[in-house]
Amino acid sequence: MDRLTRQETIMLILRDQWIRNQDELQKALESKGFDVTQATLSRDLRQIHVMKILDPVRGARYVLPEDKDMREAITRLPDHLDGVLTIEFSGQFGVIRTLPGFANGIAFTLDYQQIPELMGTIAGDDTILLIMKEGVSKNLMAGILSSRFPGISQKMMF
């Protein structure tokens, strides 16, 4: 079956089921006749802009950009950074370690804030690289993050 059909099926599955990880999604796809590798599945999730959000009661799940849970999560973004374990700085960079699967959502949260001192973020599965603008100190960035995300300073390592 072709890529578009597979991606449409992924979107249907995510609309109908609470999918917590790629293994669950891969099994759901297999039940619908799709045999996909983890690499293909990761690429599909990126191409259709799937994100992982945290429900405080039921745990993490994949959502589509138009999902109402995603819209609700976006309205809460300025108040928290769920899943952050530690933040460290070195020179013009910061590294945020997260729970597995949370880095993309947290990087989105940071980018959504449009922090002028932050050039951007690069996210993996459980690690985010913060790229600070020239001349921005780790103390300044730590202060900015602490002011925008109450409680985050407890996770900073100096």
N, C-alpha and C positions, 0 to 999 in steps of 0.2 A: 504494500500500500504506500501511497506517496506521502511526502512530508506534510502537505497541507491537510490531508485527511487525518493524519496522526495528530497534528496540532489542534485541529478542531475537536477531536476526540478527547485530548487532554483538557481542553477548555470545558467540555461537557462534564467530564469526571470531576473537575475542580468545582464546578457549579453545584454538583449533586452530592459530593462526598467530602468528608473531613479528612484531608490527606495531609499527614504530618511530615513525610519524608519521601525521598525518591524511590526507596524500596516499595513503599505502599503504592505509589503512583505506577511504578513498573508492573506490579502485580495486577493493578486495575486495568492497565493497558493490555496485559497478556490475556486477561479474561475477555477482552473484546477483540482478540485475534492479532494483536500487535506484539512483535518480538523486537525490543529495542535495547541497545546497549546503554550503559550509564552515561557515556559521553554524548550520545545522541539525545538522550533525555535532558541532560544539562543544557545542551545547545537549544533544544526546543523551549525549555523554560525561560532562557534568556531572550529568545526571539519573540515570545509572546508576553514578555514583561511580567512574569509571575514573581510574586514576592512572598516572603514568609512573614507572618505576623504572629504575635503572642496573644492568646486569649488567656486572661488570668485564671480562669476556671478549667478550661479544657486543654490548654497547652498550645503549642505552635501549630500552624497550618499554612498551606499554600493558598494564596488568593490571586485572583485576576485583578487588573487595574480598575475595572468597573464594579467590582464586588462592593456591596454596601459596607462590609466589615473593613475593607481597605479604606473607604472614604471616612469611616468613623476613626480608624487608626490614624489617618492623616490629620484629623482635627485634634487628636491628642498629642501629636508629635512634639510640640514645644515643651511638654511637661515631663518627658521621661526618655530614657534610653534603655529599654528592656534588653537584657541579655549581655550587657557590658560586664566583663570580668576585671580587666585592668587597662590602664592608659599609661604609656611611657613616652617620653620625649627625648629626642637627640637632634641637636642642631635645628634645622628647619622642618623636621619630620616628627610625627607622632605615630605611635602604633597602639591601636585599640584591639585587645583580644576579647572575643565574645564567645558565647555559647555556640556550639556547632549550628550552622545554618542561619545565624542572625546577622552576620556581617553586612550583607546587602541591604537589609532593612534599616540597620543603624546608619550605614553610609547615606542612604536616602534621607534619613532624618536630619543628618548633619547638612547635606546639600540643600535640603528644603529650607533650612534656617538662613541660608544666604549670608554666612558670616564673612564680612569683607576681608578679614585677616587670613582666611583659609582659601587657598587656591583651589583645592579639590580633595577628593578622596578616591582611593582605589580599594575595592573590597574583594576578598576571597570568600571562603566559606565561614571561617571563624577569626579572620584577621582583617583589619582595615589600616591602610596607610593614609595618614593625614599629611597633606603637603601645605605647609604654611608659607605665606608670602615672605619675601626677603625682609629681614629686620624684625620679624615677629618673634618674640622670645617665648620660651616654653612657659614662663610665668604668666605672660600676657594671655596666651592661648588657654592655659589652665583656668585663669580668671574668667575668661569669656565663656568657656564651657560650663564652669561652675555657676555663673550667673544665669545662664539659659536653661541649665538642667540641674535643678536642685538635687543634692545628694551624690552627684557624680564625683565630687572632689574626694570622696572616700575611696574611690577606685584608682586614684592617680598615684603613681609611684615616682618619687623623686630621688 
